[in-house]
Amino acid sequence: MAKRTAAHGVGRPSKGPRDVIVTRVPTGDSAELRELAEGRDWSFSETAAALIRIGLAHREELPAGSQAETQEALPLIKAS
């Protein structure tokens, strides 16, 4: 029996090269993302990628400075 290969149209078409990005988001944002994905009949990953593309198109709207500059310093209790 002949072996099937991708050349015979088996499987889904490639979406091109992809990177894996792992991040932690607030649970409310995650729930909203899942709801949005389900409403569009998209995967969670596809929806997150689409939102990242939109975000990158609006990167100038991000606050200036690094995260370290926007966080408060922890109080020093004792000196060593």
trRosetta pair geometry for C-beta under 8 A, 3 or more apart (Angstrom, degrees):
i j d omega theta_ij theta_ji phi_ij phi_ji
4 8 5.6 -102 -154 53 80 140
4 10 5.0 75 158 -36 123 156
5 8 5.8 105 61 2 63 96
5 10 7.1 159 100 30 19 120
6 9 7.9 89 179 -46 44 10
6 10 6.0 -106 -107 59 40 83
6 11 6.0 -43 -116 42 86 125
15 18 6.6 43 87 -54 105 119
25 29 4.5 -96 156 84 117 126
25 30 5.3 146 84 -57 109 87
25 33 7.6 59 90 -9 156 141
26 29 4.7 89 64 6 84 104
26 30 7.1 -154 95 -7 43 88
27 30 5.4 -54 -146 37 37 115
27 31 6.2 39 155 -21 68 103
28 31 5.8 -52 -147 35 30 111
28 32 6.4 30 153 -17 63 107
29 32 5.6 -56 -149 38 32 112
29 33 6.2 35 152 -21 66 106
30 33 5.6 -53 -148 35 31 113
30 34 6.4 32 153 -18 64 104
31 34 5.8 -52 -148 36 31 111
31 35 6.4 32 153 -19 64 107
32 35 5.7 -54 -148 37 31 113
32 36 6.3 33 153 -20 64 106
33 36 5.7 -54 -147 36 31 112
33 37 6.3 32 153 -20 65 106
33 44 6.6 70 133 -150 106 84
33 47 5.9 148 -174 114 85 127
33 48 6.3 34 -166 -76 136 84
33 51 7.4 -87 -121 -4 104 156
34 37 5.7 -54 -147 36 31 112
34 38 6.3 29 156 -17 66 106
34 44 6.0 -16 -101 -104 70 105
35 38 5.9 -54 -146 37 30 109
35 39 6.3 32 154 -21 63 109
36 39 5.7 -57 -148 36 28 114
36 40 6.6 9 159 -3 63 110
36 47 5.6 140 103 -163 103 141
37 40 6.2 -72 -151 46 28 98
37 42 4.9 -104 -151 78 73 85
37 43 6.3 -39 -166 130 128 16
37 44 5.0 -67 -59 -90 174 46
37 46 7.1 122 -132 64 104 88
37 47 3.9 -110 -86 -21 92 149
38 41 7.3 25 -171 -78 33 39
40 47 6.8 141 50 -93 132 109
42 46 4.3 -121 178 86 108 125
42 47 4.9 131 100 -56 127 90
42 50 7.6 -20 171 -4 165 138
43 46 4.5 98 53 4 84 101
43 47 6.9 -152 89 -4 45 86
44 47 6.0 -62 -154 38 28 110
44 48 6.3 26 153 -17 65 109
45 48 5.8 -55 -145 37 30 110
45 49 6.2 30 156 -19 65 107
46 49 5.8 -57 -149 37 29 111
46 50 6.4 30 153 -20 64 106
47 50 5.7 -52 -148 34 31 111
47 51 6.5 27 154 -15 64 106
48 51 5.8 -58 -149 40 31 109
48 52 6.3 35 152 -22 65 105
49 52 5.6 -51 -148 33 32 114
49 53 6.6 36 152 -21 64 101
50 53 5.7 -50 -153 32 33 113
50 54 6.7 31 150 -16 64 103
51 54 5.6 -50 -148 37 37 112
51 55 6.2 40 151 -21 66 106
52 55 5.4 -54 -146 38 32 115
52 56 6.3 34 155 -21 66 103
53 56 5.9 -53 -148 34 29 110
53 57 6.7 31 152 -20 61 104
54 57 5.7 -56 -156 32 33 113
54 58 6.8 3 154 5 65 110
55 58 6.1 -77 -151 52 32 93
55 59 7.0 71 148 -75 66 68
56 59 5.6 1 -153 -48 41 109
58 61 4.8 -9 159 13 97 122
59 62 5.7 -25 -170 -3 57 115
63 70 6.8 71 114 -85 142 145
65 69 4.0 -94 173 74 124 142
65 70 6.0 135 101 -45 122 93
66 69 5.0 103 57 2 72 100
66 70 7.5 -151 98 0 42 89
67 70 5.9 -66 -150 42 37 104
67 71 6.3 31 156 -22 72 110
68 71 6.2 -58 -143 33 29 107
76 79 6.9 45 156 -74 126 66
